[in-house]
Amino acid sequence: MARAKSRSRSQKYGDLLRDPVPSGMSKKQMKRKKPIDSSYLRNIEPLTDHQEEFFTAYAEGKNCVLHGAAGTGKTFIVLYNALKEVLSEDSPYEKIYIVRSLVPTREIGFLPGTHEDKSALYQIPYKNMVRYMFQMPDDNSFDMLYDNLKAQETISFWSTSFIRGVTMDDCIVIVDEFSNLNFHELDSMITRIGDNSKIMFCGDYTQTDLVKENERNGILDFMRILQAMPEFNITEFDVDDIVRSGLVRSYLVNKLNLGF
């Protein structure tokens, strides 16, 4: 039964490729080159109490901070909820911006290629996440779907190096690995949020690649500001929220228990 459903979705997607502007399209779909809606998404439910807390806060329209232990699905559930909302015909949001520092030096100008070429390596984990969110019969079908999600600008990737001077309207911004950004970068990010937009931060401020003490303290200062803002919900994930299985879960649990 599930297999037949996947084939139906594949046939539907094939029709979209052949007829990129079918009759009866909504105004929102008309803006997109090859429209994809939320009917392709799997139904994903929260697995832990803290995941459920985030799902609830997101449904209430909150800006959110998800921080804490690795392997707890923070980025996955944020991206899933953002995709579900952006692809909905009732949503005011048009796109998702995924923003992160691409390299420890935060500078990618010396790397060869365009901004897209430079950030391609860092997009792989997000593509793998999206793969689990959609019901597609095979890898080729998913690759076509994912390419068109990017072509219709549902998902865009940005480095913090290119954010200055940009105003982000009608979108959901996901700042991943925010614990690797200093206060100035975090301050710059949140002040880029424009009309009809919201922002999500994912990371663990206790685990950062920043080495300067003033930069590490800057993350805590930023968190204190957000904690005082009623627009934000902050959810801390702990060892009980780890959703990885087998060896990975065992490693993460013991790493945390030993204080690393």
Helices and strands as residue ranges (DSSP letters): H 2-18, H 27-30, G 38-40, H 49-59, E 63-68, H 74-86, E 95-100, H 115-133, H 139-151, E 155-159, G 160-162, E 171-176, G 178-180, H 183-190, E 198-203, H 213-227, E 232-237, G 239-241, H 246-257
